[in-house]
Amino acid sequence: MTSDHKALMDENAVLLISGGAKGITALCAIKIAETYRGRFILIGRSSIIDPEPDWATGIMEKAELQNSALSYYKQSGEKATPKLLQKLVGEVISSREIQSTLQQIREHGGEVMYISSDVNNKEHLSDQIQLAVSQFGAVTGVIHGAGTLADKLIENKKGLDFDRVVGTKINGLQNIIQSINVDKLRFLVLFSSVAGFFGNAGQTDYAIANEILNKSAFILNKSLPNCRVICVNWGPWDAGMVSPKLKKILAERKIELISTRSGVQALLDELDSNLQGTPQIVVGSPIKPDIEFRSFRSDRILLHRRMNLERNPFLNDHRIGPHTVLPATCAASWLVDACQSFNPGYSLYRIKDFKVLKGITIDDKDFDCDIELNLIPEQNN
């Protein structure tokens, strides 16, 4: 493979972008069009509404759209719930954003078409991509930016949450790759997240999905020797799904937001780079824990933990007779986490002589547990 950056993206390139007609991926597509022109196949689940309903024509603000839709349904005698109105207004706003993206790409000299398809629907997606390829030519670059969130604590998550979040990232990637001729690919960019690299509370499924993307990048990097594979682990952007409430939380945790300008430029720099380094990169601030630990400087440390049955319902599945008991794996994990936290830079090698001398029974709503760590001096063999 040549190291000439022009081989990655030029005016003859055909770029397929999932999740590319709205949000962050749309911003990237517009900037790429401004820089290189090229041809763009954008994939998204939303539909383009053309023509718009009468109640939306000429009205731009969201609040005014909601009032207009409500008035329309009242006059027509049809019943419209707040949920339905929110859905209808959301569809109009989404359609406008898509059309704005397409228009801006064309204004920059790029050719573009939009595919309304769920990346999880393999047959429909493949058929639509083939139609686009017949018009634009073989896909030479892919940016897989499609994703969805279902943030909540793990005990509140449902199987459908996991399937939707992980499926969009992983099944979507697989379906896209199987729908194109990979021998023609010059580059493959995967939009991952620092949540996959560092983990994040409430995002177990999202972290899993992105970490699978990270590992997939290394596999694809070997199996596609003539394709530049880049897996970008993005930090939170100052755009898209970051609400004012979330911004405040991130600020409290000292996690800096990626400006749209610097984020888009970071992607272009990667496409413009001659370097063939690791396929996985991190852009943005790391996700730091709420509690910062000091190094283990004492021969003996006592830690106190309080457990709550309501907040840890998995404990109800660990019973001996009528009594709820603490799983030994939980106790072992606490010991491992504590030791690693007080010894930055060290990782667990093994647990030796772990024994359960007496089970911990949990009969109360809240219970306390003490962890004692004793430092054993190093011994020369």
Solvent accessible surface area in square Angstrom, and as a share of the most:
residue,aa,sasa,rsa
1,M,108,0.48
2,T,77,0.45
3,S,69,0.44
4,D,70,0.36
5,H,60,0.27
6,K,133,0.56
7,A,32,0.24
8,L,5,0.03
9,M,3,0.01
10,D,40,0.21
11,E,92,0.41
12,N,95,0.49
13,A,1,0.01
14,V,4,0.03
15,L,0,0.00
16,L,0,0.00
17,I,1,0.00
18,S,0,0.00
19,G,26,0.25
20,G,0,0.00
21,A,3,0.02
22,K,71,0.30
23,G,30,0.29
24,I,41,0.21
25,T,8,0.04
26,A,4,0.03
27,L,68,0.34
28,C,1,0.01
29,A,0,0.00
30,I,21,0.11
31,K,66,0.28
32,I,0,0.00
33,A,0,0.00
34,E,91,0.41
35,T,70,0.41
36,Y,35,0.13
37,R,121,0.44
38,G,5,0.05
39,R,72,0.26
40,F,0,0.00
41,I,0,0.00
42,L,0,0.00
43,I,1,0.00
44,G,14,0.13
45,R,134,0.49
46,S,32,0.21
47,S,67,0.43
48,I,63,0.32
49,I,44,0.23
50,D,117,0.61
51,P,118,0.74
52,E,45,0.20
53,P,42,0.26
54,D,122,0.63
55,W,18,0.06
56,A,0,0.00
57,T,92,0.54
58,G,71,0.68
59,I,42,0.21
60,M,138,0.61
61,E,110,0.49
62,K,108,0.46
63,A,64,0.50
64,E,94,0.42
65,L,0,0.00
66,Q,63,0.28
67,N,96,0.49
68,S,26,0.16
69,A,0,0.00
70,L,65,0.32
71,S,54,0.35
72,Y,93,0.36
73,Y,32,0.12
74,K,142,0.60
75,Q,158,0.70
76,S,55,0.35
77,G,68,0.66
78,E,99,0.45
79,K,178,0.75
80,A,21,0.16
81,T,62,0.36
82,P,114,0.71
83,K,168,0.71
84,L,62,0.31
85,L,18,0.09
86,Q,115,0.51
87,K,116,0.49
88,L,34,0.17
89,V,0,0.00
90,G,34,0.32
91,E,65,0.29
92,V,1,0.01
93,I,63,0.32
94,S,15,0.10
95,S,0,0.00
96,R,46,0.17
97,E,73,0.33
98,I,1,0.00
99,Q,68,0.30
100,S,48,0.31
101,T,5,0.03
102,L,12,0.06
103,Q,106,0.47
104,Q,68,0.30
105,I,0,0.00
106,R,130,0.48
107,E,122,0.55
108,H,69,0.31
109,G,44,0.42
110,G,6,0.05
111,E,86,0.39
112,V,11,0.07
113,M,37,0.16
114,Y,37,0.14
115,I,7,0.04
116,S,46,0.30
117,S,6,0.04
118,D,52,0.27
119,V,7,0.04
120,N,59,0.30
121,N,74,0.38
122,K,100,0.42
123,E,139,0.62
124,H,74,0.33
125,L,0,0.00
126,S,30,0.20
127,D,86,0.45
128,Q,54,0.24
129,I,0,0.00
130,Q,89,0.39
131,L,116,0.58
132,A,1,0.01
133,V,36,0.21
134,S,95,0.62
135,Q,131,0.58
136,F,17,0.07
137,G,31,0.30
138,A,38,0.29
139,V,2,0.01
140,T,17,0.10
141,G,0,0.00
142,V,0,0.00
143,I,1,0.00
144,H,1,0.00
145,G,17,0.17
146,A,12,0.09
147,G,32,0.31
148,T,14,0.08
149,L,51,0.25
150,A,11,0.09
151,D,75,0.39
152,K,73,0.31
153,L,99,0.49
154,I,117,0.60
155,E,73,0.33
156,N,88,0.45
157,K,34,0.14
158,K,142,0.60
159,G,52,0.50
160,L,143,0.71
161,D,14,0.07
162,F,85,0.35
163,D,89,0.46
164,R,103,0.38
165,V,0,0.00
166,V,17,0.10
167,G,5,0.05
168,T,5,0.03
169,K,9,0.04
170,I,39,0.20
171,N,72,0.37
172,G,0,0.00
173,L,10,0.05
174,Q,96,0.43
175,N,12,0.06
176,I,0,0.00
177,I,35,0.18
178,Q,96,0.43
179,S,4,0.03
180,I,22,0.11
181,N,78,0.40
182,V,42,0.24
183,D,125,0.65
184,K,107,0.46
185,L,6,0.03
186,R,66,0.24
187,F,0,0.00
188,L,1,0.00
189,V,0,0.00
190,L,0,0.00
191,F,13,0.05
192,S,5,0.03
193,S,12,0.08
194,V,3,0.02
195,A,2,0.02
196,G,12,0.11
197,F,106,0.44
198,F,84,0.35
199,G,29,0.28
200,N,45,0.23
201,A,86,0.66
202,G,13,0.12
203,Q,21,0.09
204,T,48,0.28
205,D,1,0.01
206,Y,30,0.12
207,A,17,0.13
208,I,77,0.39
209,A,0,0.00
210,N,0,0.00
211,E,55,0.25
212,I,68,0.34
213,L,0,0.00
214,N,0,0.00
215,K,112,0.47
216,S,22,0.14
217,A,0,0.00
218,F,83,0.34
219,I,118,0.60
220,L,25,0.13
221,N,60,0.31
222,K,171,0.72
223,S,69,0.44
224,L,24,0.12
225,P,98,0.62
226,N,101,0.52
227,C,6,0.04
228,R,20,0.07
229,V,3,0.02
230,I,3,0.01
231,C,0,0.00
232,V,1,0.01
233,N,0,0.00
234,W,15,0.05
235,G,5,0.05
236,P,26,0.17
237,W,9,0.03
238,D,63,0.33
239,A,28,0.22
240,G,60,0.58
241,M,132,0.59
242,V,21,0.12
243,S,51,0.33
244,P,116,0.73
245,K,156,0.66
246,L,68,0.34
247,K,76,0.32
248,K,135,0.57
249,I,72,0.37
250,L,16,0.08
251,A,70,0.54
252,E,118,0.53
253,R,64,0.23
254,K,164,0.69
255,I,7,0.04
256,E,128,0.57
257,L,55,0.27
258,I,12,0.06
259,S,53,0.35
260,T,49,0.28
261,R,210,0.77
262,S,60,0.38
263,G,0,0.00
264,V,11,0.06
265,Q,80,0.35
266,A,26,0.20
267,L,0,0.00
268,L,11,0.05
269,D,76,0.39
270,E,39,0.17
271,L,1,0.01
272,D,67,0.35
273,S,27,0.18
274,N,84,0.43
275,L,137,0.68
276,Q,107,0.48
277,G,57,0.55
278,T,83,0.48
279,P,9,0.06
280,Q,29,0.13
281,I,39,0.20
282,V,61,0.35
283,V,30,0.17
284,G,41,0.39
285,S,19,0.12
286,P,53,0.34
287,I,22,0.11
288,K,93,0.39
289,P,92,0.58
290,D,120,0.62
291,I,114,0.58
292,E,144,0.65
293,F,93,0.39
294,R,178,0.65
295,S,51,0.33
296,F,29,0.12
297,R,192,0.70
298,S,49,0.32
299,D,102,0.53
300,R,131,0.48
301,I,28,0.14
302,L,100,0.50
303,L,45,0.23
304,H,115,0.52
305,R,94,0.34
306,R,162,0.59
307,M,15,0.07
308,N,24,0.13
309,L,32,0.16
310,E,122,0.55
311,R,182,0.67
312,N,37,0.19
313,P,52,0.33
314,F,84,0.35
315,L,0,0.00
316,N,63,0.32
317,D,121,0.63
318,H,73,0.32
319,R,123,0.45
320,I,123,0.63
321,G,63,0.61
322,P,105,0.66
323,H,83,0.37
324,T,4,0.02
325,V,27,0.15
326,L,15,0.08
327,P,18,0.11
328,A,44,0.34
329,T,103,0.60
330,C,25,0.15
331,A,27,0.21
332,A,15,0.12
333,S,54,0.35
334,W,23,0.08
335,L,62,0.31
336,V,24,0.14
337,D,79,0.41
338,A,9,0.07
339,C,58,0.35
340,Q,66,0.29
341,S,29,0.19
342,F,25,0.11
343,N,46,0.24
344,P,80,0.50
345,G,88,0.84
346,Y,163,0.62
347,S,98,0.63
348,L,92,0.46
349,Y,193,0.73
350,R,151,0.55
351,I,84,0.43
352,K,136,0.58
353,D,109,0.57
354,F,83,0.34
355,K,145,0.62
356,V,96,0.55
357,L,166,0.83
358,K,176,0.74
359,G,49,0.47
360,I,66,0.33
361,T,68,0.40
362,I,3,0.01
363,D,96,0.50
364,D,93,0.48
365,K,111,0.47
366,D,64,0.33
367,F,25,0.10
368,D,74,0.38
369,C,21,0.12
370,D,101,0.52
371,I,11,0.06
372,E,79,0.36
373,L,11,0.05
374,N,88,0.45
375,L,95,0.47
376,I,133,0.68
377,P,104,0.66
378,E,176,0.79
379,Q,150,0.67
380,N,154,0.79
381,N,201,1.03
